[in-house]
Amino acid sequence: MRIPPLPLLLCTMVGGAACSSDIEPPLPLPPEESPTPTPPPTPTLPCSPIFDDIVIFPSPSSRSRRTPRNVTDTIDVTIPSPPTTTPVSLPFPTPTPLDLSISPKLTTNCISYLTNLLSTPLFLSCLPFSLLLTTSTSYATLLATAISTGDYTDLNILLSYVASPQPNTTQCQTYMDSLVGELGNKGQCGSDLAKTPIDPVAEETRVGLGNYKVMREAAGLVSQESGKYCYLEAVSNQTPDDLYLWSVPAGIPLPSTTTPTCSKCSEQLLNLYMLNLASNSTMNATIINNAVNTVNSKCGSAFVTYQAEAVSAAKRRVSVSVYMASTLAGSGCVLGLVVLVAVLSLAF
């Protein structure tokens, strides 16, 4: 590479306004030394919540084969069957809900309430799958490890436990219902939930607690075709389309361009949402119905047969995911406690 004459180099560095016109211009670079153009970066969703190579809610355009990080060849994946004996104690490693830093934007009462909640043995024992999907980085780590190694053993055991937690499903459900009521009290997180815009940490906690039952039942769904957990089939699939369905209860709309596999698991999952929607005040009926219509348009009008009914508008809050999408774009993706850690796919 030929270096420009020093006078031209200096005057160029200071702006070139006083440069003499008779200064020798630099010779062009030889063709063989022409720098290689830098390829444009691969487009991604703006401010998509990510965890290392994990895209928490996969981009609607992501449909290529997954390639695990630092692995050139696609790994062999064998999905284990559900354990023959349901675990009676918390599995190891045990991911923790709400394990990010508590947002300083929360009121002191709400911070204190959530901190105490995370130290309550019954809350940790009931281990809400709904909150693991939406608020847990330790769960994202577990999931990332399973996908990158192709070993789903730990995740398989975890699903077995959260579907039938200790001390029992009835006690856990009653407890989670009581937490939904407590959370909205003024002395807890009521002020945070009443803000405009609503505080995303408090709202995601409310939605996760309210979705405890439906997502616990979803975690236990077993494929009628393979006998494996439906969630593991969606996670290990080479395309993310079926995986999108697991984010719908959290208020994430199903992309209209999705191409579902029309599997029995998808049918079971969507019918489960429909059955729970009338008694669930945290799921968004419009988002659920749109997802069903999208899937039925591609899998047949009778694929999902139950009809969802909207809950009273007085009981419905604006989906936190919509608020997050708008605030993330303008805040450098800094969201305090809640990063949407849920349904995912490896970077494509």
Secondary structure, 3 states (H helix, E strand, C coil): CCCCCHHHHHHHHCCCCCCCCCCCCCCCCCHHHCCCCCCCCCCCCCCCCEECCEECCCCCCCCCCCCCCCCCCCCCCCCCCCCCCCCCCCCCCCCCCCCCCCCCCCCHHHHHHHHHHCCCHHHHHHCCHHHHHHHCHHHHHHHHHHHHHCCCHHHHHHHHHHHCCCCCHHHHHHHHHHHHHHHCCCCCCHHHHCCCCCCHHHHHHHHHHHCHHHHHHHHCCECCCCCCEHHHHHHHCCCCHHHHHHHHHHCCCCCCCCCCCCCHHHHHHHHHHHHHHCCCCCCCHHHHHHHHHHHHHHHCCCCCCCCCCCCCHHHCCCCHHHHHHHHHHHCCCCCCCCCCECCCEECC
